[in-house]
Amino acid sequence: MAMKLSQLRNFTAVVEAGSVRQAAKHLNLSQSSVTKSIQQLEHDLRVELLHRGAHGVAAT
């Protein structure tokens, strides 16, 4: 498990923005790269970090 600073930055941005789309826009990254980064972090930590819903995301 090699956690990267970029994964934590992306996760924090998503939580603060309340959506992956807005966080990706703020970080100047694609939505898919932010999603993949967080999914990899969740996989590495073996825990769900975000509740995903129709109206955005929230930290667990």
N, C-alpha and C positions, 0 to 999 in steps of 0.2 A: 504494500500500500504506500504509494508515493503521492501524497497530497501536494498539489501545486498551489502557489500563491494566486495564480490566475483563476483557479477553481473557487477559491475563497472570495476573491474579488467579484467574480460573476455571481456567486450565491448571494453575497451581501447586496449587490446591485439589484438583483431580482426581488429580494425581500423588501428593500427600500422602495422600489418602484411599484411593487404589487403586481407586476406582470413581466414575463420574459421579453415580450416585444418592446416594452418601454426601456427595460434594462439594456437590451441589445442596442437599441438606438443610442442610449446614453454612452455606452461603451464603444460605440462605432464598430460593432461586431454583427455578424449575421445571427438571426434568431436561432438557427439550427446549431451553430457553434456554441452558443450559450447553453442551450438545452443539453447538448451532448456533454458539455463540461460538468454540468450539475448532475446529470445521470451517472457519469463516471465517478463523481465524488460520492454519490449515494451508494453506488456499487462497492466502492472501496471501503466505505465506512459501514456497509451493510445495514443502512437505516434510511428510511424515507425522511427527507429533510423538508419537503414542501407538500402542502395540500394543494392540489391543482383542481380548479373549478372553472365553470363557465365565465365567471366574473373576475378571474385572476388567480393569483397564488398567495399563499400565506405560509409562514414558517410553522413547522409542526411543534 
